[in-house]
């Protein structure tokens, strides 16, 4: 550990209470995707207080703060934290106004980024960095409220449902070369994993029937809820055709099933994600999902509209640089174990838009524990160790940034030069656009509109 690393750790330790207070404030004021206005403002205000130039309102609520802009042509490193929460209204800290709760720990990410900014903006530390650092708060990683996001799309405010996907599209990653991202974990250790994960497409399925008196003249109606029920049942019969190696996941919810109990439902609405760990399997499962839901319309005589939107690309397994591993060990000290998984293992069934960025430029990730509960996204999720969840996270962000950017930023530039992107930005946009479709149908099949 050199003198600058010692200083980084000391600055973060000296600001321990400030960092924890910031994290707990965000934890108890959760907001949902593309609605994180309070959270984004608090993040931006902290960066401005450190004298950083900021850009706000990126993809509705995203924020970027810039350190060492004069060095951006050498290399530019982003420290990424996610702004949004989940709709879990029975969590003990659920926001009464938004029903949001940070049961995936995104509040620890942006807290870690703020903690890192406190250290990296120190004059001596900043001068030791041979590249630009971008403190980047990104919106809407959790892919929920699909109808709301489609509404934003129709209003021209976004094009894609995922925050990083939209930020790629609008060029917010154009001035970034390499990224560091974090996730919270259940447990009491630091984890660095070479993992892969699912990508997905999202769907909104609308059945249109005909209202009638549910008791007096049901024969005059067309029951959209029955159509949805048949579609959901038909979907189950597709599951044996999904191959285990593809980790396909299709998990619909019914968001509307009628208006009044004594009226035949004339509209039913289903939202679903269709996931798999490779694009071919995603497209295959997507087609089978459409086919299943069409069956409900055909059987009942209802009309159907299926709106498909691009979600996320599968996450790519990458080897963690030694600089990240050593930074994690320094930050953990003797108190916490650092568990390193240097093999990809089985793909995660979950998804993140980190995978989208990985298709264009390098992203390295780490996880810190400090959380308890039956699992992520659960109502009993809670922060049990503020030191590990917030402070150690900040140290890993800051120490890794220093190790990548010191000495002329040779390590960061090597990682960028060695990375083999799958898409250019334009190829990525072209792929995403190819997934957007609206299909209608009823009696004989689906057609594009």
LUMSE-981860 format. One record per atom (N, C-alpha, C): residue in three letters; x, y, z. Coordinates in pm, whole numbers, plus 50000, padded with zeros to 5 digits. Layout:
ALAXYZ
...
This chain:
UNK500854988050000
UNK500005000050000
UNK500895012450000
UNK500695021049897
UNK501535032949892
UNK500865044549966
UNK501535056049966
UNK501075067550044
UNK499715072549995
UNK499485072749863
UNK498195077449810
UNK497075067849851
UNK497345055049848
UNK496335045249890
UNK496005047050038
UNK497015049450118
UNK496775052050260
UNK495905064550278
UNK496175074650196
UNK495405086950206
UNK493955084750164
UNK493745077050058
UNK492375073950012
UNK491595067250123
UNK492195057350186
UNK491505050150294
UNK491225059450411
UNK492185067850445
UNK491985077050558
UNK490855086950530
UNK490825092450409
UNK489755102150376
UNK488385095450389
UNK488265083450338
UNK486975076450345
UNK486635073050490
UNK487625068450567
UNK487375065650708
UNK486975078250784
UNK487625089450753
UNK487295102050821
UNK485885106750787
UNK485375102750671
UNK484025106550627
UNK483015095150644
UNK483355085650729
UNK482525073650746
UNK481075077150778
UNK480855085750874
UNK479475088850915
UNK478725096150804
UNK479405104950734
UNK478765112150624
UNK478335102350515
UNK479195092850484
UNK478895083050381
UNK477715074250422
UNK477735069750547
UNK476635061250596
UNK475315068950600
UNK475365081350643
UNK474145089550646
UNK473575091350505
UNK474455093650408
UNK473995094950270
UNK473305082050226
UNK473945070550253
UNK473365057850212
UNK472025055050276
UNK471915057750405
UNK470665054950474
UNK469555064350431
UNK469905076750395
UNK468895085950344
UNK468315080850212
UNK469165076350122
UNK468675070749995
UNK467875058050021
UNK468355049950115
UNK467685037250149
UNK466235039650191
UNK466005050250262
UNK464665052850317
UNK463845062450229
UNK464345065750112
UNK463615074250017
UNK463705068349876
UNK463315055949864
UNK463485048649738
UNK462555054049630
UNK463065053849506
UNK462275058249391
UNK462435048249277
UNK461405047549193
UNK461385037749085
UNK462025043348958
UNK462275034448863
UNK463015037648743
UNK462445049148662
UNK463325057948618
UNK462985069948543
UNK462125079648625
UNK462075077448757
UNK461365086548847
UNK462265090748964
UNK463575088648951
UNK464485090149065
UNK464965104549079
UNK464035113949082
UNK464385128049078
UNK465045132749208
UNK464515128649322
UNK465125132549450
UNK466515126349464
UNK466605113549432
UNK467885106549446
UNK468935112749356
UNK468555115549231
UNK469495121349136
UNK469955135249183
UNK469045143149237
UNK469405156549283
UNK470375155749400
UNK470125146549491
UNK471005145149607
UNK472405140949561
UNK472475131749466
UNK473755127349411
UNK474475139149344
UNK473755146449260
UNK474345157749189
UNK474805168549286
UNK474025171349389
UNK474385181749486
UNK475685178249558
UNK475875165449590
UNK477115161249655
UNK478315163449564
UNK478155160349436
UNK479255162249341
UNK479565177049322
UNK478525185149314
UNK478735199649299
UNK479445205449421
UNK479115200249539
UNK479765204949661
UNK481255201849661
UNK481655191849584
UNK483065188449569
UNK483735196149457
UNK482995205149394
UNK483545213549290
UNK483575207249153
UNK482795196749132
UNK482815189649005
UNK481775195248908
UNK482145195848782
UNK481165198948679
UNK480245186948664
UNK478945189548653
UNK477985178648641
UNK477085180548519
UNK476605169448470
UNK475545169348370
UNK474375161748431
UNK473175167248418
UNK471985161348479
UNK470915159048374
UNK469895151248412
UNK468775148748322
UNK469125139548206
UNK470155131548221
UNK470545122148115
UNK469635109948120
UNK468945106948010
UNK467945096148012
UNK466985098548130
UNK466455110248136
UNK465475115048234
UNK466145119148366
UNK466855109948433
UNK467365112948568
UNK468855110248586
UNK469565105648485
UNK470975102348502
UNK471835114548530
UNK472945112248603
UNK473855123048642
UNK475295118448619
UNK476105127748562
UNK477545125248549
UNK478305136748613
UNK479305133248694
UNK480215143248749
UNK481625140348700
UNK482375150848665
UNK483665149248597
UNK484825153848683
UNK485825145148696
UNK487085148348762
UNK488215146748660
UNK489125156448654
UNK490275155948563
UNK489845155948416
UNK488945164848380
UNK488485165148241
UNK489625167748142
UNK490655174748188
UNK491785177648099
UNK492565165048062
UNK492305153948131
UNK493015141548105
UNK492145131148033
UNK490975135447985
UNK490025125847928
UNK490555119447800
UNK491445126247726
UNK491955120547602
UNK492915109047627
UNK493455108147748
UNK494315096747782
UNK493445084447805
UNK492605085047906
UNK491635074347931
UNK490565079848024
UNK489345074848011
UNK488215079448093
UNK487565067448162
UNK487545067848293
UNK487005057048376
UNK485715061548442
UNK484645053548430
UNK483385056448497
UNK483205047348617
UNK482825053348728
UNK482365045948846
UNK480855046648846
UNK480195035148831
UNK478755034948805
UNK477965030848929
UNK476935038548958
UNK475975035049061
UNK474565036649007
UNK473665027949048
UNK472305028048995
UNK471355035049093
UNK470405042449037
UNK469555051249116
UNK468275044649166
UNK467765034749094
UNK466365030749113
UNK466205019649216
UNK464955017849254
UNK464565007649351
UNK463514998549288
UNK462944989849370
UNK461914980449328
UNK460584984249392
UNK459494980249330
UNK458184982249392
UNK457924970549487
UNK458224972549614
UNK457984962449717
UNK457334969549835
UNK456014971449828
UNK455334980349924
UNK455324975250068
UNK455604962250090
UNK455584957150227
UNK456954956750292
UNK457964962750228
UNK459274964050292
UNK459174974550401
UNK459954973050506
UNK459824982150622
UNK460184996550587
UNK461014998550485
UNK461375012050445
UNK460765015950311
UNK459685009450275
UNK459045012850148
UNK458595027350149
UNK458885034250041
UNK458475048050025
UNK456955048550009
UNK456265055550097
UNK454805055750094
UNK454275062149967
UNK455025071449911
UNK454565078149790
UNK454815069649665
UNK455945062549660
UNK456325055349539
UNK456155040249549
UNK455975035049674
UNK455965020649703
UNK457305014149668
UNK458315022249647
UNK459645017149615
UNK460405013349740
UNK461285003549725
UNK462174999349833
UNK463474994449772
UNK464574997949837
UNK465894994149785
UNK466254980049831
UNK465514970349778
UNK465744956349814
UNK466734949549720
UNK467374957249635
UNK468464952049553
UNK469764959549582
UNK469714969049673
UNK470934975449719
UNK471524985849627
UNK470734991549537
UNK471295001649449
UNK471735014049527
UNK471115016349641
UNK471525027849722
UNK472965026349772
UNK473435014049791
UNK474815012249833
UNK475785015249720
UNK475335013149596
UNK476195016049482
UNK476485031049472
UNK475415039049468
UNK475655053449453
UNK476305059349577
UNK476075053149693
UNK476785057449813
UNK478275054649799
UNK478605042849746
UNK480005039649723
UNK480665049149625
UNK479935053049523
UNK480475062649425
UNK480715076249491
UNK479775080849573
UNK479955093549644
UNK481135092649741
UNK481255081449812
UNK482385079749903
UNK483715080049829
UNK483745073649711
UNK484955073949629
UNK485265088149583
UNK484225095749548
UNK484425109449503
UNK485045118049613
UNK484655115749738
UNK485245123249849
UNK486755121549853
UNK487215109449823
UNK488655106649829
UNK489375111049702
UNK488785108049586
UNK489485110449460
UNK489565125249424
UNK488685133549480
UNK488735147849452
UNK489735155149540
UNK490325148149638
UNK491435154149712
UNK492505158449611
UNK493075170349629
UNK493985176049529
UNK495155166949498
UNK495785161849601
UNK496945153149579
UNK496535140249510
UNK495425134549552
UNK494955121949491
UNK494595124449345
UNK493855134949318
UNK493435137849181
UNK494635139749090
UNK495655146549139
UNK496845148949057
UNK497605136149027
UNK497405125949110
UNK498095113249087
UNK497405104648981
UNK496235108848937
UNK495465101248838
UNK495755106448699
UNK496125097348609
UNK496485101348472
UNK495325099848376
UNK494125101048426
UNK492945099848342
UNK491745106548406
UNK490695107448329
UNK489435113148378
UNK488655102648456
UNK487995107248562
UNK487055098848636
UNK485665104748620
UNK484695096348585
UNK483305100648573
UNK482495093548681
UNK481915101348770
UNK481035095948874
UNK479625095648814
UNK479115083748788
UNK477975082048698
UNK476825075248772
UNK475745082648794
UNK474515077148851
UNK473545074248737
UNK473165061848723
UNK472365057748607
UNK470965053448651
UNK469935056548571
UNK468545053348608
UNK468125039448565
UNK467025034948621
UNK466175024448563
UNK466895011548527
UNK467665005948623
UNK468254992748597
UNK467214981748615
UNK466344983348714
UNK465294973448736
UNK464234974948627
UNK463954964048557
UNK463054965248442
UNK461634961948485
UNK460994971348552
UNK459594969948590
UNK458764980748524
UNK457504981248562
UNK456574991448511
UNK456694993048360
UNK456504982148289
UNK456734982148145
UNK455784991748074
UNK454524991948116
UNK453575001248051
UNK453995015748070
UNK454495019048189
UNK454975032648215
UNK456145036148123
UNK457065026848108
UNK458215029348022
UNK457795030447875
UNK456835022347836
UNK456325023747699
UNK455645037247678
UNK454995042347783
UNK454395055547775
UNK455465066247756
UNK456585065147831
UNK457685074547812
UNK458235073647671
UNK458295061447617
UNK458745059547479
UNK457805066747383
UNK456515064947402
UNK455535071147313
UNK455575086447322
UNK455985091547438
UNK456095106047457
UNK457425111447405
UNK458295102547357
UNK459575106747304
UNK460635109747409
UNK460395105847534
UNK461345108747642
UNK462455098247650
UNK462155085947612
UNK463145075347605
UNK462845066947481
UNK463755058347448
UNK463525048547342
UNK463575034347396
UNK464415032147497
UNK464585018847555
UNK464235019147703
UNK463825007647755
UNK463375006847893
UNK464485006747995
UNK465665001847959
UNK466785001148051
UNK467595013848051
UNK468015018148170
UNK468715030848181
UNK470035031248106
UNK470875020848122
UNK472155021048053
UNK471965019447903
UNK470945012047863
UNK470635010747720
UNK470315024347660
UNK469485031947729
UNK469125045247681
UNK470315054547684
UNK471155053447786
UNK472335061947795
UNK473325058947682
UNK473435046247644
UNK474255042847527
UNK473695049747404
UNK472375048747387
UNK471735054147267
UNK471955069147253
UNK471825076447364
UNK471935091047356
UNK473385095847360
UNK474345086647371
UNK475745090347366
UNK476395093547498
UNK475755090047610
UNK476315093247741
UNK477515084647777
UNK477725073647705
UNK478935065547725
UNK480015068747621
UNK479765078247534
UNK480735081247428
UNK482055086547483
UNK482035093547596
UNK483255099147652
UNK483845090347763
UNK483435077547764
UNK483925067947864
UNK484605056447790
UNK485735051847847
UNK486485040747787
UNK486375027747865
UNK486225028747996
UNK486255017048083
UNK485405019948206
UNK484785009648263
UNK483795011448369
UNK484035002048486
UNK483645006848604
UNK483654998648725
UNK482264999448788
UNK481684987848815
UNK480314987248869
UNK480274977948989
UNK479224979349069
UNK479114972349197
UNK477724966749214
UNK477614956449297
UNK476304951549340
UNK476384946949485
UNK475284948749556
UNK475174943949693
UNK474954928949694
UNK475384922449801
UNK475194907949815
UNK474714904749956
UNK473974894049966
UNK473614888650097
UNK474854881750154
UNK475224885150277
UNK476384878850337
UNK477334888850399
UNK478534884050430
UNK479484892250505
UNK480874892150442
UNK480924891550308
UNK482214891250240
UNK482164899650113
UNK483334901850059
UNK483474908249928
UNK483604897249824
UNK482874898749713
UNK482864888249610
UNK483244894449476
UNK484194887949409
UNK484544891649272
UNK484344879149188
UNK483404879949096
UNK482944867949026
UNK483044869948874
UNK483564859948807
UNK483554859848660
UNK482244853148618
UNK481204860948612
UNK479884855148592
UNK479204859848465
UNK478264852048419
UNK477424855848306
UNK475974856048352
UNK475124862048272
UNK473724863048311
UNK472814864248191
UNK471544863448216
UNK470544863648110
UNK470344877648052
UNK469984877747925
UNK469384889447863
UNK467894887047848
UNK467164896747794
UNK465714894847780
UNK465114904947684
UNK463894902047643
UNK462994911847582
UNK461794913347674
UNK461124924847664
UNK459934927147745
UNK458704927447656
UNK457574923747714
UNK456314923347639
UNK455164928847722
UNK454274935847653
UNK452964939347709
UNK451924933147617
UNK451084924547673
UNK450044917547596
UNK448684923047638
UNK447954928047541
UNK446614933647569
UNK445564925447495
UNK444644919947570
UNK443494913147513
UNK442304922747514
UNK441624923647401
UNK440424931847391
UNK439214922847368
UNK438264923547461
UNK437044915747449
UNK435834924647431
UNK434724920547488
UNK433484928247477
UNK432744927447610
UNK432414938747666
UNK431724939147794
UNK430274934747780
UNK429784928347883
UNK428364924347892
UNK428054921648038
UNK426784920548069
UNK426374917448206
UNK426874903448240
UNK427644902248347
UNK428304889448378
UNK427314878648417
UNK426144882348471
UNK425154872348512
UNK423974871848416
UNK423504883548369
UNK422304884048288
UNK422514880148143
UNK423684884048086
UNK423884881047943
UNK425364878847910
UNK426004869547980
UNK427424867247952
UNK427664862447809
UNK426624856247747
UNK426794851147611
UNK426984862347508
UNK426664874547548
UNK426834885847457
UNK428224892147467
UNK429004887647562
UNK430324893347583
UNK431444884547529
UNK432644890047527
UNK433874882547499
UNK434814885347616
UNK435134874947689
UNK435824876447817
UNK437344877347796
UNK437874889347808
UNK439314891247788
UNK440134884447896
UNK439584883348016
UNK440304876448124
UNK440424861648094
UNK439374855748037
UNK439464841747998
UNK440514839747889
UNK440574849247796
UNK441594848447692
UNK442984848647754
UNK443194857547851
UNK444484858347918
UNK444804845547994
UNK443784839848058
UNK443984827448132
UNK444414816048040
UNK443794815047926
UNK444184804747829
UNK445604807347779
UNK445914819947752
UNK447264823247707
UNK448324819647809
UNK448054822547935
UNK448994819148041
UNK449154803948054
UNK448044796748039
UNK448114782148044
UNK448904776647925
UNK448644782147807
UNK449374777547688
UNK450874780047702
UNK451224790947771
UNK452634793847794
UNK453314782847874
UNK452594777347970
UNK453194766648052
UNK453564754547966
UNK452794751947862
UNK453064740247778
UNK454254742547684
UNK454774754647682
UNK455994757147604
UNK457254753447683
UNK457134752447813
UNK458324751947898
UNK459174739447874
UNK458564728347837
UNK459364716347812
UNK460224717747687
UNK459944727847604
UNK460754729847484
UNK461944739047509
UNK462034744847629
UNK463164753347662
UNK464314744647711
UNK465514746847659
UNK466664738647696
UNK467334744147822
UNK467734735047909
UNK468334739048036
UNK469564747848016
UNK470334745047913
UNK471584752347892
UNK471334767147862
UNK470124770447821
UNK469814784347785
UNK469264792547901
UNK469014786248016
UNK468424792548136
UNK467284802148100
UNK466314796948025
UNK465164804947985
UNK464274807648106
UNK463814819848119
UNK462884823748223
UNK461794832548159
UNK460534828648175
UNK459404836848131
UNK458484838248253
UNK458264850548299
UNK457564852348427
UNK456564863848417
UNK455354860848367
UNK454354871348347
UNK453624875348475
UNK453094887448472
UNK452144891948574
UNK450924897648502
UNK449764896348566
UNK448514901948513
UNK448304915448580
UNK448354926248501
UNK448214939548559
UNK446794945048548
UNK445954938748464
UNK444554942548457
UNK443744930348417
UNK442654927948490
UNK441824916448459
UNK440354919648452
UNK440014932348449
UNK438614936448446
UNK438414948848530
UNK437214954348521
UNK436914966648594
UNK435914964748707
UNK434964955848689
UNK433914953848788
UNK433474939248784
UNK433194933548900
UNK432964919148907
UNK431724914648831
UNK430744923348813
UNK429524919148743
UNK429504923348597
UNK430694926648544
UNK430814929948402
UNK431864920748340
UNK431504914548229
UNK432474906348157
UNK433684915148123
UNK434884911048162
UNK436074919448136
UNK436294921447986
UNK436364934147946
UNK436604936847805
UNK438074940147776
UNK438904940147881
UNK440334942047860
UNK441114934647968
UNK442164928147928
UNK443104921848020
UNK444514925147970
UNK445394928048065
UNK446754932148029
UNK447764923648107
UNK448734918648036
UNK449814910548094
UNK451144917048061
UNK452044917648159
UNK453424921348134
UNK454314909148157
UNK455334907548077
UNK456274896748101
UNK457634900248047
UNK458644894148104
UNK459994893948048
UNK460254879947995
UNK460994879147888
UNK461394866347828
UNK462914866147828
UNK463504857747913
UNK464944858047937
UNK465624845347887
UNK466894846847852
UNK467784835447825
UNK469214840847822
UNK470174831747821
UNK471574836147830
UNK472244838047695
UNK471474836847585
UNK472014839747452
UNK470884845047365
UNK471234852847264
UNK470224859747185
UNK469354850247106
UNK469924838947059
UNK469124829346981
UNK468004823547068
UNK468324820047191
UNK467304814447280
UNK466274824847320
UNK466694837247336
UNK465734847947366
UNK464714849147254
UNK465184849347130
UNK464274850847016
UNK463354838747002
UNK463884826947028
UNK463064814747021
UNK461964815047127
UNK462344818147251
UNK461354818647358
UNK460354829947336
UNK460804840847276
UNK459904852047247
UNK458834847847148
UNK459224840647044
UNK458254836146943
UNK457254826347004
UNK457724817547090
UNK456824807847154
UNK455874814747251
UNK456354825147317
UNK455494832747408
UNK454374839647330
UNK454714845847218
UNK453684852047133
UNK452654841747088
UNK453154830247046
UNK452264819746996
UNK451294815147105
UNK451814813847228
UNK450964809247338
UNK449864819447369
UNK450234832147375
UNK449234842147408
UNK448224844047295
UNK448644842047172
UNK447704842347061
UNK446614831847078
UNK446984820247136
UNK446014809447154
UNK444814813947236
UNK445054822447335
UNK443934827247416
UNK442974835747336
UNK443514843847246
UNK442644852047162
UNK441864843547065
UNK442534833947003
UNK441864825346905
UNK440744817446972
UNK441004812247091
UNK440024803747159
UNK438764811247198
UNK438894823847235
UNK437754831347288
UNK437154841347190
UNK437854843947081
UNK437394854046987
UNK437804868147024
UNK438674869347122
UNK439174882547161
UNK440214887347061
UNK440484900147062
UNK441584905846987
UNK442804906547077
UNK443984907047017
UNK445214907347095
UNK446204916947031
UNK446944923747116
UNK448074931947073
UNK449254928347161
UNK450384925047098
UNK451594921747171
UNK452674931847134
UNK453074939847232
UNK454124949747210
UNK455424944447270
UNK456424942547188
UNK457714937347231
UNK458754948447225
UNK459514949547333
UNK460574959647341
UNK461884952947380
UNK463004958247334
UNK464284952647376
UNK464494954847524
UNK465034944947590
UNK465384946347730
UNK466884947847743
UNK467544937147794
UNK468984937447814
UNK469654926247737
UNK470914928247707
UNK471734917847647
UNK472324909047757
UNK472654896547726
UNK473284887847827
UNK474594893847879
UNK474854891448006
UNK476104896148066
UNK477254887048024
UNK478414893047999
UNK479574885947948
UNK480524882948064
UNK480984870448079
UNK481974867548184
UNK483344873148147
UNK483924881048236
UNK485244886848212
UNK486114884748336
UNK487394883548313
UNK488354882248423
UNK488554895648490
UNK488504895748623
UNK488744908048697
UNK490214911648690
UNK490534924248668
UNK491944928148669
UNK492534926848809
UNK493824924248814
UNK494484922548942
UNK494354935049028
UNK494274946548964
UNK494134959149037
UNK492834959549118
UNK491764954249064
UNK490504953549137
UNK490604943749253
UNK491214932349231
UNK491344922249336
UNK492174927649451
UNK493304934049420
UNK494154939449525
UNK493464950949599
UNK492724959149526
UNK491984969949591
UNK490944964349687
UNK490264953649647
UNK489264947349733
UNK489914941949860
UNK491074936049847
UNK491764930549965
UNK492204941650060
UNK492694952550003
UNK493084963850088
UNK491874969650160
UNK490774971350087
UNK489574977250147
UNK488974968150253
UNK489014955150230
UNK488434945650325
UNK489274944350451
UNK490594946150437
UNK491484944850551
UNK491414931050615
UNK491604930650744
UNK491534917950816
UNK490114914450860
UNK489184923750840
UNK487834921850894
UNK486944913350804
UNK487144914450671
UNK486244907850578
UNK487004898850482
UNK486384887750448
UNK486954878550351
UNK486664883450209
UNK487634881550118
UNK487434884449976
UNK487394871249902
UNK486244868149844
UNK486024855449775
UNK486084857949625
UNK487024851449557
UNK487244853749415
UNK486854841149339
UNK485894842449249
UNK485474831549160
UNK486074834249023
UNK487094826748985
UNK487774829448859
UNK487284820448746
UNK486094814648764
UNK485474806848657
UNK484054811948637
UNK483564810348517
UNK482254815948484
UNK481134808848558
UNK481174795648565
UNK480114788148630
UNK478814788948552
UNK477734784748616
UNK476424785148552
UNK475954799448539
UNK475314803148427
UNK474814816748411
UNK473734819848515
UNK473704832248558
UNK472654836648647
UNK471344837748570
UNK470244834648635
UNK468954836348572
UNK468524850848564
UNK469144859348647
UNK468814873448648
UNK469474881048534
UNK469164893748526
UNK469654902048416
UNK470054915748469
UNK470964922048395
UNK471364935748424
UNK471794942548296
UNK471554955448286
UNK471984962648167
UNK473474965648166
UNK474184960848268
UNK475654960648260
UNK476084952748136
UNK475324942148104
UNK475644934247987
UNK475614942247858
UNK474724951947848
UNK474664960247729
UNK475924968547713
UNK476374974547823
UNK477604982347817
UNK478784973347783
UNK478804961047839
UNK479894951747812
UNK480014948147663
UNK478934948947590
UNK479004945847446
UNK479724956847368
UNK479974968347434
UNK480574979747365
UNK481944983547424
UNK482064982647557
UNK483314986447623
UNK483464978547753
UNK484684977847808
UNK484894969447926
UNK484184974548051
UNK483594965248125
UNK482984967948255
UNK483474957248351
UNK484034961248462
UNK484464951948566
UNK483604954148689
UNK483234943248755
UNK482254944048863
UNK482774937248989
UNK482224941649100
UNK482494935349230
UNK481234936249315
UNK481164927949417
UNK480024928249509
UNK480524929249652
UNK479784936349734
UNK480054936549877
UNK478814931949951
UNK479034924450057
UNK477934920050142
UNK477464931450231
UNK476994927450347
UNK476444937350439
UNK474934937450439
UNK474334928150364
UNK472874927250358
UNK472414913750411
UNK471204913650465
UNK470574901250511
UNK469214899950446
UNK468604888250462
UNK467274885750408
UNK467244872350338
UNK466054868450297
UNK465884855650229
UNK466424855950087
UNK466734867750038
UNK467314869049905
UNK467164883249855
UNK467814886049743
UNK467634899149680
UNK466194900349631
UNK465694912449627
UNK464324915449582
UNK463274910049680
UNK463674907149802
UNK462714901949900
UNK462324912750000
UNK461134911150057
UNK460624921250148
UNK461394921850279
UNK462134911150313
UNK462904911250437
UNK464364915250415
UNK464694919950296
UNK466034925150269
UNK466324936750363
UNK467564937150417
UNK467944948250503
UNK469464949550504
UNK469924961250540
UNK471354963750556
UNK471734960250700
UNK472634950750715
UNK473034946050847
UNK474414950950887
UNK475234954850790
UNK476604959350817
UNK476884971550731
UNK476704983350788
UNK476874995650712
UNK478314997650667
UNK479244993050748
UNK480654994350712
UNK480964987050582
UNK480494974650571
UNK480754966650452
UNK479934971550334
UNK478674974650358
UNK477774978450248
UNK478154991850186
UNK478535001550269
UNK478785015050221
UNK480275018650214
UNK480955016950325
UNK482315022250338
UNK483325013850260
UNK483265000750274
UNK484164992050198
UNK483904993650048
UNK482644995150011
UNK482304997449870
UNK482995010049818
UNK482935020749895
UNK483585033249854
UNK485085031349839
UNK485695024049931
UNK487145021749925
UNK487525013849801
UNK486745003549768
UNK487074995449650
UNK486945003849523
UNK485885011649513
UNK485745020649398
UNK486975029749386
UNK487325036349495
UNK488385046449490
UNK489755040149468
UNK490055029549541
UNK491365023149528
UNK491555017049389
UNK490505011149335
UNK490605005449200
UNK490825016449098
UNK490095027449112
UNK490285038749020
UNK491735043449024
UNK492275044949145
UNK493665049349157
UNK494625039449092
UNK494435026749119
UNK495345016649065
UNK495275015648913
UNK494095018248857
UNK493965017848711
UNK494555030148644
UNK494525041548715
UNK494875054248652
UNK496225059848695
UNK496895053648790
UNK498205058648828
UNK499255054548723
UNK500445060748733
UNK501535056848644
UNK501235058648497
UNK500605069848464
UNK500265072348325
UNK499025065048277
UNK498295058648370
UNK497075051048336
UNK497375039648239
UNK498585034248249
UNK498965023548157
UNK498075011248172
UNK497695007948296
UNK496844996148317
UNK495474998148254
UNK494865009648277
UNK493555012248218
UNK493615011948067
UNK494655018148009
UNK494755018347863
UNK494985004447806
UNK495744996347879
UNK495954982547833
UNK494644974747834
UNK493854976247941
UNK492574969247949
UNK491634973547837
UNK491654986347804
UNK490824991347694
UNK491314985747562
UNK492624986047540
UNK493184981347413
UNK492974966447393
UNK492994958847502
UNK492854944247492
UNK491414939747478
UNK490464948747508
UNK489054944747508
UNK488544943447365
UNK487784933047339
UNK487234930647206
UNK485714932347212
UNK485224944147178
UNK483764946447185
UNK483024938047083
UNK481794934647117
UNK480944926847026
UNK480234936046927
UNK479844947846973
UNK479134957446890
UNK479874970846890
UNK479794978046780
UNK479974992346786
UNK478694998346841
UNK478735011246874
UNK477525017646925
UNK476405016646823
UNK476695019146696
UNK475645018746594
UNK475125004746574
UNK475994994746578
UNK475544980846566
UNK474634977146683
UNK474964981946801
UNK474134979546918
UNK472744985546898
UNK472694998046854
UNK471405004646832
UNK470604997246725
UNK471274993146619
UNK470584985746512
UNK469974972846566
UNK470734965946651
UNK470214953446709
UNK468994956246797
UNK469094966346882
UNK467984969546971
UNK466734973346892
UNK466924981146787
UNK465784985346706
UNK465124973246639
UNK465904963246604
UNK465344951546536
UNK464394943546626
UNK464474945746756
UNK463634938246850
UNK462284944946875
UNK462134957246834
UNK460894964646863
UNK459814960446765
UNK458694956246817
UNK457574952446730
UNK456264953746804
UNK455214955846726
UNK453844955046777
UNK453074945746684
UNK452504935346741
UNK451764925446664
UNK450314925346711
UNK449414923846616
UNK447994922646650
UNK447464909646592
UNK446384904946646
UNK445814892546594
UNK444494889146659
UNK443974878146619
UNK442694873346670
UNK442394860046610
UNK441564860246508
UNK441064847746453
UNK442144838746393
UNK443064844246313
UNK443924835346235
UNK445414836846263
UNK445844846746337
UNK447264847846366
UNK447684862146391
UNK448974863846412
UNK449514877046443
UNK450044883646317
UNK449954896746314
UNK450584904146206
UNK451224916546262
UNK452294921146198
UNK452994933046237
UNK452144945246199
UNK452214955646286
UNK451564968346255
UNK452574979546269
